[in-house]
Amino acid sequence: MVSVEEFPISTANDIPGFRIVETKGFIYGLTVRSRGAGGQIGAGVKSLFGGEIKQYVTMMEDSRDEALKRAIDHAKDLGANGIVALDSIQMKYLR
């Protein structure tokens, strides 16, 4: 993933050591994913016995990373060199 030195990102309204001189606008990063039939069956069996469903954890981590990458790309397309006040990234999965 991108480092703070490359492209500063913060959920706060500022980043220590950086100065906001212009607002470029609203940015977003979206992705939609679904498990294949094999993954659904494996996750279904796991859900019967309880515990963490690693297939979903991996899918959600990959989705989060892709959405953040797309948000950074969108910000760069607008001419931004950082993101502040990044709101929580909402994750949902399709069954």
N, C-alpha and C positions, 0 to 999 in steps of 0.2 A: 504494500500500500504506500501511498505518498507520505513523505516526511513533512514535518512542520516547517522545516527550512525551505523545502521546495514550494509548498503551497499551504500556508497557515489555515487551519480550520479550528473553530471553537464553538461550543454551545453558549459561551458567554457573549456579552455585547462588545467586548474588546479583547485584544490579545496583548499582554504585556510586551513592550518593546516594539510594537507596531502602532502606526497611526492611521486611522481611517480618514481618507481625504475625499472619497466619492462613493456614493451608493450606486451600484449598477442595476439592482432590481432583485426580484424574486427568482430563486433557482430551485431546481428539483432534480431528482434522479429516481426513475421508476424501473421496476422489473417485475415480471410475473412468471412464476414457475409452477410446474406441477410434477408430481412423481409419476414415473411410468408404472405400468401394471405390475411388474415384478417388485418394484420398490413398495407399492401399495400393499401387496400381499405380505411381504416381509414385515412391514410396519404394523399391519393388522394383527399378525401373529404375535409380535412383540407387545402390542397394546393389551392383548389378552392376559399376559403375565405381569404387566406393570414394568416400570422402569423407564429410563431414558431411551427414546427412539433416535439412535444416532443418525439414521438416514435423514430424518427431518432436521436435526441440529445442523448437519453438514449443508443441507439444502438452504436453510435459513441463513447460515453464515455466508455462503456463496452469494445468496440474493442480496444480503446487506452490503457486502463488498462491491457487487456490481452496481447497486443503487447509489452508493457513495461515489464510485468512479464516475458514473453518469452525472451526478450532481456537480462534481469537480469539472468535468468536461463542459457542462452547461455554463458554469460560472466563467470558465476560461473563454468560452464562445462570446460571452457578454463583455469580455475585456477585464474581468476581475483577476486579482492576484492573491485572493484569499477569501475565506467564508467566515463570517461571524454570525452569532445567534442561530446556529444550525439547530433546528427543532428535532425532536425525536423522530427517528425513522420508524415508521409503522410497518410491521411484518405480519402478513397473513399467508396462509397456505391453503391450497385447494385440495380437497380430498377426492 
